[in-house]
Amino acid sequence: MTRDEARARLALEVQSCAEPMLTDAELDQVLAQHVCADANGLSPADANWSPTYAVTAAAVTGWMLKAVKASQLHDVSLTGGRHFSARQLCQAMAERYRKRIATTV
């Protein structure tokens, strides 16, 4: 997956255009934190490295960043009378992605 493909997937996974939004710069920063060894075991420092990203792990970071931003947003009401803060919803999404990592390792 190319860097642009990984970035597009990350943007989709974290709903970057939904409040609280993540900027292009924030998406780039999150993705940069999650480069990893390629299929041949080469690290990003190796000149022959094929760009490889841990997009699911990046999504955890992205959702946590959204949770920080969401602390200033209003509560969300769901059907059934349950109320959540936007921060709680973002944290719940981060936990869902964290569990994906745990089940694939």
NUTORKE-725054 format. One line per field, with one value per residue (C-alpha): residue in one letter; x, y, z. Coordinates in steps of 0.05 Angstrom, whole numbers, plus 5000, padded with zeros to 4 digits. Example, Ala and Ser with C-alpha at 12.3 -4.5 7.8 and 13.67 -1.06 7.14 Angstrom:
residues 2
type	[a/s]
xx	[5246/5273]
yy	[4910/4979]
zz	[5156/5143]
END
This chain:
residues 105
type	[m/t/r/d/e/a/r/a/r/l/a/l/e/v/q/s/c/a/e/p/m/l/t/d/a/e/l/d/q/v/l/a/q/h/v/c/a/d/a/n/g/l/s/p/a/d/a/n/w/s/p/t/y/a/v/t/a/a/a/v/t/g/w/m/l/k/a/v/k/a/s/q/l/h/d/v/s/l/t/g/g/r/h/f/s/a/r/q/l/c/q/a/m/a/e/r/y/r/k/r/i/a/t/t/v]
xx	[5000/5029/5034/4975/4933/4950/4933/4866/4849/4868/4825/4766/4778/4780/4725/4773/4721/4671/4674/4721/4759/4831/4872/4915/4976/4949/4935/5005/5035/4994/5013/5087/5084/5062/5113/5136/5181/5160/5143/5217/5233/5267/5261/5241/5315/5335/5342/5306/5246/5178/5132/5091/5044/5006/4941/4900/4949/4948/4872/4878/4923/4876/4815/4852/4871/4798/4780/4826/4794/4724/4730/4705/4644/4574/4544/4513/4444/4432/4367/4345/4360/4434/4480/4554/4604/4638/4702/4673/4651/4721/4753/4706/4726/4800/4786/4752/4813/4859/4821/4829/4904/4901/4861/4906/4972]
yy	[5000/5067/5125/5160/5096/5088/5161/5155/5092/5126/5186/5139/5097/5157/5196/5254/5301/5289/5331/5335/5338/5319/5364/5339/5356/5316/5256/5260/5264/5204/5163/5181/5153/5085/5067/4996/4943/4921/4850/4836/4858/4922/4981/5051/5071/5021/5051/4992/4996/4992/5042/5003/5030/5001/5035/5002/5025/5094/5093/5083/5144/5183/5167/5186/5252/5263/5246/5302/5351/5326/5347/5415/5388/5376/5310/5263/5232/5162/5124/5093/5155/5142/5203/5203/5257/5262/5246/5180/5161/5175/5135/5077/5078/5078/5017/4981/4991/4971/4905/4894/4897/4848/4797/4800/4790]
zz	[5000/4980/5029/4994/4998/5072/5085/5049/5088/5153/5136/5124/5186/5232/5196/5190/5159/5216/5279/5311/5246/5235/5190/5133/5175/5234/5189/5161/5231/5256/5195/5203/5274/5247/5194/5201/5171/5102/5079/5070/5141/5119/5166/5143/5151/5097/5027/4997/5045/5012/5047/5097/5150/5210/5191/5245/5298/5266/5272/5347/5351/5305/5347/5411/5379/5362/5434/5458/5410/5428/5501/5479/5442/5468/5490/5440/5452/5424/5417/5481/5521/5530/5530/5514/5506/5439/5475/5502/5432/5403/5460/5446/5373/5393/5437/5379/5335/5393/5398/5323/5333/5392/5352/5291/5328]
END
